[in-house]
C-alpha cells in the first residue's frame, strides 16, 4: 500500500527514523533556511554512508543550499532548492515514501522540505567498486582485455562505449522484494526481435523472490526448462562479447552486483564461440572451432566409449593395442567401470580444490596433483595406465570449451553415458547419446530451437551455417543470425 509524504516535516523525520532504526550507516542532516518573511524553514537531507559520493554531495547539494538559498518565499522554496540550490543534473520529485526508502538504499540522496508533501531524489551514487579489471574466465590472446565489474552503470557504459547508437535501448527494472536489485535489459531497437524483448521483460517481471544477489539467480528464474542441465542463457564477463551479441539481435541482461551478464536467447553453437574467433583470420579460427567440437564430444563420450569397447567389444580394438591394454589391466584388482569412476571422481575433486584455492596455488594443485595421483595409482596397481590417459584426455578436452556452463552440463551427462555403457556396452553408449540428442532437440531458449542451425537451419536460408563448426570470412557473413528481426537481417552490402 502506498504511503504518501506528509507536509509536516517532523512526521516524515519520525517515519524515517522508525524505518532506519539501529542502522548505523544512516546519515541525516538538518539545514535551517531563513525565508523572506523572517520565518525559518527546515531542510532535511538523508542518505546511506558508503553508498554515496560524499564529495559530490557536498559540492553539488549541501554547499549550494547553504550559500545560495536565503530570503526565499516559503511557497517557492521547494522549486528554488531544486532549480538553484542543487547543481547536479539528475533530480526528480517523489511522493511515495516506499520508493524514497528504496532510492536511499540504492545510493541516492533524499531531501525533504518542511511544508511540502514531496521530496527530491538526487543521484549521487558512490558505491565501492573494484573498477574495470582484466577478464579471467574468458581469456583471449588478441582482443579487448576488459571485463565487467559489479557496478551495473559501469557495465552498461562498457557496452555503450562499443555501440554508439541511439537505437541501443536500456530498460531498467528491479528484482527482489528485499534486495531491490537493479536489472538493465539492453537491446538494439529494430534489430532485436520484439517478441524476444517482450518475453524477456515479462519473465523478469513475473519473478517473485526476496533477493537477487547475482546474475545466476536471474538465469535460473527465467530459463525455459529448469530440469535440463544444459544452459539456456549465455553468461559472459566480456563487454565486447555482449556488444557483439546485441548487434546480432540478442538481448543482454545486466544485473547489479554481478560481473557477469546474461545473453538471451542461447543455442548450443553459441557456447562454442569465443570473442577471439572474429579478431583473427578465419582459417586458424575455423580449425580451432573444429577442435572445440571434437573436444566437446570427447569430454562427454570418451570414458563411456572406453568402457563399452574394453568390456563388451574388445574385438573392435586393434589387436596389438588390445593386448597391451589387457596386459596392463591384468594386475589391477578392480573392474574397468570402477577404475574409470574412481579416477573421474578424483579428477573432479582436484578440479574443485583448484578452484577454491588461491590462483597460483590452485593451478599447481590441479596439474601436479593429477600427475602425482595418476602415477601413484598406476604404480600401486589400482588403475591401469590406459584409464589414466582416458580420464586425462577427457579433462583436457573439457578445458578447450570456452563456456564453463556447457562444461558443467557435459560433466553431468558424462556419468549417464558411463552407466549406460557399463550395463549395455555400445548399445547403451549410443542409446545414451540418442537420449541426450533428443533432449537437446526438444529444448528452446526464448522460442529459438536449441540446436539451431543444425536443426531448422532452413528458416534463415541456411546462412547461419557460416558461423558454426567453421567460421566464414567476415565479408561473406552478410546477414545477421536468426535471432534478429527478419525485417532487418542485412549486416553489410
N, C-alpha and C positions, 0 to 999 in steps of 0.2 A: 504494500500500500504506500502511495506517495506521501511523503512528509514535506510540507512546504516550509519555507523560511519565514520566520516572524519578523515584523518590523521592529520589535523590541530586541535590541542587541543583546541584552542580558539573558534573555531566554535562549537565544542562539548560542551564547557562550556556555550556558549551563548544559545545553544539549550536546555540544562538542566535548565538553569535559566528561560527561557521562559516557560517551562513546569511546573516548581515548583515556579512560581511567586506567591507571597503572601502566601507561605507555610512556616510558622514559624518553623516547625519541620524538615525542610530540612537542613541537615548539610553537609558542604563541607570543604575540607582541601587540600591545595596545598603544595606539598613537592618537593623542588628543589633537584636534584641529579647531582653531578659533574661527568661527564664521563671522560674516559681516555685521550681524546683529549682536555681537559680543557674547553669543552663546557658544558653548563648547560642544563639538561633536566628537564622537569616538570612532576610530577605525580599528578593526581587529584583524590581524594578519596571522594565519596559521599555516604550518607546513610540517613535514616529517624530516627530521635531520638525517643526513646521509643520502636522501633521495633527491635533494635539491642542490642546485648550484648556488652556494651562498654568495659568491662574488657577484654573479649575475643578478641575484635577488637584491642585493644591497644597491648595486648601480642602477638597475632598471626599475625598481619598485620602491624600496624603503627611502632611499635618499631623495628621489624626485618628489615623493609625497611630502616629506618633511620640509623641503626647501621651496617647492612651488605652490603647494596648496595652503592658502591663507586668505582669510576675509572673503570667503565664498558663500553665497546664499545656500541655505540648508536644502532647498528644493532641487538645486542643481549640483549638489555635492558629489553624488554618485557618478554622474556623467563627466564631471570635471576631473575627478580622480582617474576615471577610465581614459579620458582623452588627453589630459595634461600631466597627471601625476604618475602614470605608468608609461614607460618609454619602450616597452617590449611590444612586438608585433602581435603575438598570439594571445589574445584576451577574449574571453566570452562570458556572457551572463548566464547564471544558473539559478533556478528557483527550487529545484528538488534537492532536499537535504541528503538523500541517499547517494545521488550522483556526485554531490560535492565531497562526501566522505570517500567515495571511490576515486575521485580525481586526486584528492590529497594523498591517499595511499598509493597512487600511481606516480607520485613525484611532482604534482602540481602545487601551486600556492593558491590559497583561497583568501579573499579579502571581503570582510563584512563591514557595512557602514550602518551606523545607528539611524533608524528611521526608514530603512529600505528593506523590502521583503525579497531581495535578490542579492546574490554575491558574485564577485568577479573571480573567474578561474584563470590563473596566469601560468603559462607553461614556462617553467624554469628548471626542468629536469636535470639532474646531475648524478645519475646512477654510477656506482663504482663499476668500472669496466676494465678488462684486460686489453681492449683495443683490437685492432686488426692483426691477427697472427698468421703464421705460415701454416698451410694445410698439412695435416699429419696423417689422416687416414686415406686420402686420395692424392698421393704424391705423384707429380709428373716431372719429367726431366726438362721438357720445353713447354713454356706457357706460364700463366699467372701463378704466383705463389701465395696469393691472398686467400684467406679463409674467413668464413663468417665468425662473428663473435656472439656473445649473449645479448647484445642490445638490438632490439627489433629495428629501431630507426637507423642504426649503423648498417644493418643488413639490407634494409630496403634502399639505403643510399648506395651501397656497393652495387646493387643491381641497376639502379637508375644511372649510375656512372657509365654503365655499359650500354644502356638502351636510352638514348636521349630523344624520346618520342613522347608527345603529349597523349598518345593513344595508350601508353602504359598506365594502367589503372591500378590503384591501391585501395582496396576496400577493407576498412578496418573494423573489427568486431572484438568481442571479449568472450572468453570461455572460463568456466569455473565459478561456482557461486561464491566461494570464499577467496580464491586466488585472483579472480578478475584479470586473468592473463590476457594481454593484448595479442591479437592474432591479425595478421595482414594477408589478404588474398591478392596476389599480383597476376595480371594477365594483360595481353595486348588486345585492345578492342578492335574488332574487325578481323583478327587472325584467330583468336581462340573461339572455339565453338560455344555459342551462348548457352546451349543445354548443359555443357560440362561446367561452365562457370556457375550457372544456376544450381546445378546439383551439388557442387562444392559448397556454396554458401548455405544451401538447405541442410546439408549434413552437419555442417558446423553449428548451425542454429538449433538443430534438433538434439544435440548432445546436452546431457544434464549430469554434471559431475561437480563435486565440491571444489576440486582443484586440478589445474593443468600445469605441471611443473616442467614439461619437456615436450618437444615435438613428437616423441614416441607415444605419448598419451593420445595425441590427435590422430596419429597413424592408426592406432588400434580402434579408435572410436568411429572412424569414417570408412574403414575398409569394407569391401563388398562381402567377402567370405571370411569370417573370423576363425573358422575351423581349419582353413588352409595354412600350412606352414610357409607357403611362398608369399613373399612381399607383394602387395598390390598397390603400394605407393613407393616412389623412389625417394631416397633420402641422400642429401649431398651437403658437404661443407664448403663447396666451391662456388663463389659468385659467378664465375664465367660459365659454369655448367648450368646454373639456374637461369642465367640470361639466355643461353642458347636454347634451353627448353621452352622458355617463354616465346622466343622467336619461332619455334616450331608449332606454336599454338597450344602449348600445355599451360597448366595453371600451377603457380608456386604458392605455397602456404608458409608464411614466416611466423614463427612462434617466439614471443618474447622469452628471454632467459634460456634459449637453446641455440647452440652454434650450428645446428643442422636444420635445413629447410626441407619441406616435403614437395615433391613434384607429382602431379596427377594429370592425366592417367599414366599408368606404367604398364609396359609389356615386357615379356621375357627378354626380348632383344635389347631393350634399354639398359638392362643390368650388365650387359657385356660391353657396353660402350664406355669409353673414357674421354675426358676432355682433350687429352693429347692426340687422340685419333685424328682430329681435324687441324692440328697445328703442324703435322709433318706430312710428307708425301704419301700418297695413297698406297704405293707398293708395299712399303715396310709396315704400314698400319693395317693393311689387309692381311698380311702374313701374321701380324700379332693377333688380329681378330680370330683367324682360323685356329691359332694356338689356344686362345681363350676358350673357344667352343670345345676343342679337344680336351682341354683341361677340365671343363665342366663335366664332360662325360666320364673322365677318369675319376674325378672327385666323388661322383655319386655311384659309379658302377664297378670300379676296379676290384674292391675287396670281394663283392658278391660274385663277380665273374671268376675270380681266382678260386673261390670255394667251389663253384659249380664245376669248373674244369678239373681241378685236382681231386675232388672227392667222387664225383659222379661220371666224368667224361675224360679220364686221363689219356684215352686214345687220341683225343684231339690235340694234344700237346706233342710237339716234335719229340722223337724217341730219345735223342741224346739229352735234351733238356729235361724230359720226364725222368730219366734215370738219375740225373744229378739231383733233382728235387726230391726224389724218393730216397736217395742215399742220405741227403741232408736231414730228412724228416724221420729217418729210421730210429734215431736215438731220442727223439722228442716224445715224452710220455703223454702228451695231450693231443686230442683230435684237432684237425685243421681249423674248424669253426671256433674252438676255444682259443686257439693261438691268435687268430685274427681279431676276435672280440677283445682279448686281453691287451693286445698291442694298440688297437684303436682307442680303447678307453685310456690307456696310458698316455697316448698322444693327446687326447682331449684334456687330460689333467695338466700336461705340460703347457698346452695352449692357454688354459685358464690361468695357470700360475704365472705365465709370462705376461699376461695382460694386467694382472693385479700388482705386479712388482714394478718398481721404477724403470723407466725406459731402457737405459743401458744394461741394467741387471736382467730385465725381463727378456730381452732378445738373447742374451747369453744363456739364460736358463733354458730357453726353448731349443737352441741349437745344440749346446753342449749336453744338456740333459737327455735329448733324444739320441745323440750319438752314444753316450755312456750307457744308457739303459738298453738300447738296442744291442750294442756289442756285448754287454754283460749277459743279457738274456740268451744270446746265441751261444756264448762260451759256456753258460751253465746248462745248456741243453733244454731250456724251457720253450724256446721257439726256434723255428728254422730260419736260415738267412733269407729265404725267398719271401717269407711273411714280412720280415722287417723291410725288405725292398718294396713290397706292395704297399704297406702302410705309409712308408716314407714318400713314395710317389703320389699316393692319394693326398697326403698333407700338402706337398709341394704344389700339386695341381689346384688345390683349393685356394692357395695364396695367389694364383695367377688371375683369379676372377676379381674384377675391380670393385664389386659391391659386396660388402660384408653380409648384408641381409640375405642375399641369394646364397652365399656360402653357408649361412646358418641353416637354411632350408635343406640344402644338399646334405649337411651333416646329419639331419634327422632322417631323411629319406634313404640315406646310405644303409642304415640299420634295417630298414624294411627289406631292402634288396638282399642284405646278408642273411636275414632269417628265412626269406623265401628260397634263396639259393641253397641254404643248408638243409632244407626239407625236400625240395623238389628238383635240385640241380638246375640245368639250363632252362628247363620248362618254368621253374619258379623264378629264375632270373628274368626271363622275357615277360612272364606274367606280371611281375612287379613293375618292370619298365612300361608295360602297356597300361597298367593301372595309373601310374604317375602321369603318363602322356594324356590319357583320357581326362584325368583330373585337371591338368593344365589346359586342355582344350575347352573345358567347361567353365573355366574362370573368366571373369570380366573385371576390368578396372574402369569404373565410371562409364560403363557402357561399351568400352573398347575390348575386343577379344584379346585375351592374354597372350595368345600365340601369334598375334598379328605381327608381321605379314606372312608368316609361314602358313597360317590359315586365313582364308578370306582376303588374301592379298589382292585379288582382282577388284576389290571395292575401290582401290585407288590406282587402277590400271597397272598394277604390279610395279609402280615406281619406287615403293618403299624397300624393294629388294636391294637397291643401290646402297643402302646403309645398314646391312645386317651382318652376314657372315664375312663379306668383304665390303670395303668402302670404296665407292667410285670416286673419281676425281671431282673436286668441288665444282668445276664448270659444267659437269654433267648432272649435278643434283639441282635441277631447275625448279622442282616443285617441293613444297613443304610436305611433311608426313601427313598421314591420315588423321592425326589428332586435330589438325587445323580446320578452320571453317572452309567448307567446299567452295564457297564463292571467292575465296582469296588464297588459292594454293600456289600461285606463281611466286617464286622466290627471286628468280633472275631471268632476264630475257634470253 
